[in-house]
Amino acid sequence: MKSLSSLLLFFAALSHAMAVPARQADARYVCTTDSDCVVVNHGNCCGATEVCALASATFTQSEICPAGNGEVSVCGFESIEACACRQGVCYGMHGGEVSSSPKEWAV
């Protein structure tokens, strides 16, 4: 019986060790309440691009205009009516639905 208990504990520990960690959010988007999230200008190669993030969020030139680094940039942005904290991350909302997610996730 002791061997069976040890074996079960081993498999439980093994399955826990093999668990895939959840995606860690960029600190600029981490929140605890809706009021933590505000509309900020992320910027892009075409000018302004709004995202929901912490008020203190800043972005590097390579994040603002990756096309300057040999990549392609898309002009325009999602319409954001409000920001909301969902599962610890700031999201843009439009019509009561999530309309945008953190840009660095490319989602």
N, C-alpha and C positions, 0 to 999 in steps of 0.2 A: 504494500500500500504506500509505503514511504517512497519507493521508486516511482510510482505513478504520480504522486504529488510533485516530486522533483521534476519529472518529465513535463507535467502540465505547466509548472512555473517556468521552466526553460522555454517552452513554446510561447508562453505569454510574453516573456521578456523579449524573445526573438521577434515576435510580431510587432511589438512596440518599437524596437530598435529599427525595424525596416519601414516604419511608417514614413510617408512622404510629408515633409513639412509644408504647411500652408504658405502661399506666396506672401512674402513680407512686403508691406507697403512702403513706398518712399515716405520718409519722415515729413515731407511737406504736405502730405495728404492724410496723415494720421489724426483721428479725432475721437472724442468721447461723446459729444453731443452735437446736434445740428448747428448750434451757435458757434462752434469752433470753425465751421466751414463758411467761406465767403467767396464771391466771384473775384478772381484776380486775372490780370493779363499775363498769360503764358507767353504770348507772342509767337510769330512764325515768320517765314521769309516774306510774307505778303503784308505783315503789319501785326495787328492785334488778333489774339485768339484768347477767348475766355475759357477758364477752367475753374472748378471749385477746389479750393485748397485752403491751407491756413493763411491768415492775413499776412504773416511774415514770410511766405514762400517767395523765393527768388529762383531764377532760372539762368543757366549759363548760355552763352552765345551758341554753343553747339547743340543745346536742347531747343533753342528758339529757332535756329535756322540750320538744320542738318544738311540742307542742300549745299551750304557753303563748304561742307566737308565731303563733297562728292556724292551726297545722297539726294533723294527726291523729297520735296515738301509739298503738302496739299494746302491750298488756300481755302479760307472759310472756316467756320466753326459752328458747333452745335448751339442752338438757341437754349439758353439757360434762364429759367424763371426763378429758380431758388436752388439752394444747396442743401444737401442732407447728409448726415453721417449714417452710413450703413455698414454694419459689421466692422466698425473702427476705421472706415475710409470715407473721405469726402467724395460725393458724387453730384453731378449736375442733374437737376430735375426740370422736366417740362411736361405740363399737363398731368402732374401727379405721378409720372413715370420717370425712371432713370433715363436720362438722355445722353449723358457723357460720363466717362470714367477717366481716371488718371492717365495722362498722355504717355507716361513712361511705361505703361503696361501694354501699349499698342493694342488696346481692346476697343 
